[in-house]
């Protein structure tokens, strides 16, 4: 079985992710959510805990301005994990056909110790937007999930990849399974930021890989058949109004991004 571990910023809601977990819940033993409290405009923690009833990991004191937040939030989750595999994931990883994706992942598991999306930086590594690791292989690493800005390109989890390589772990890239970014899968990157940093005064920056794709996601997020927060819907609609000023030709019913948001 697989334990899922995800950092969950409480200053945003993730309706599509909640629906994705619900749809594929049988693939997971335990789902661990760490309630990240960096900063934000609207606090959804109460709503999230009420309507996403998974294992909310007890928080630990974190100085978000000093400590590496990913390291600080991941370790408490690992203390509870007992399954053979651990899936580290983020809410902004999307594929065009999740059923086929899971078939390919599960076919690769018997001959792999780690399966994930390759991030080709100057210090390339398996990105935690989708990183499936055998518990035994992770136990041989130093469990250093931190970013190391002193090493160009060494973002969160890069050191985990180096340790996996050093210990002889069998690494499978999803690209080798036919899943190629911008063709049939995407890590949008920065999905949470527009919501938690929202000002609504025309100066907002949408720091995602594709603001147009984000606009489609934001629109569709209000349509998934899960509990919907009125506060989230209001925030999402405000963001949409701003995005439509910047992308007035965008058609929510007909665009190249729709297939990424079908579940």
Buried (B, 14 or more C-beta within 10 A) or exposed (E): EBBBBBBBBBBBBBBBBBBBBEEBEEBBBBBBBBBBBBEBBBEBBEBBBEBBEBBBBEEEEBEEEEBBBBBBBBBBBBEEBEBEBBBBBBBBBBBBBBEEBEEBBEEBBEEBBBBBBBBEBEBBBBBBBBBBBBBEBBEBBEBBBBBBEEBEBBBBBBBBBBBBEEEEBEBBBBBEBEBEBEEBBBBBBBBBBBBBBBEEEEEBEBEBBBBBBBBBBBBBBBEBEBEBBEBBBEBBEEBBEBBBEEBEEBEBEEBEBBEBBEE
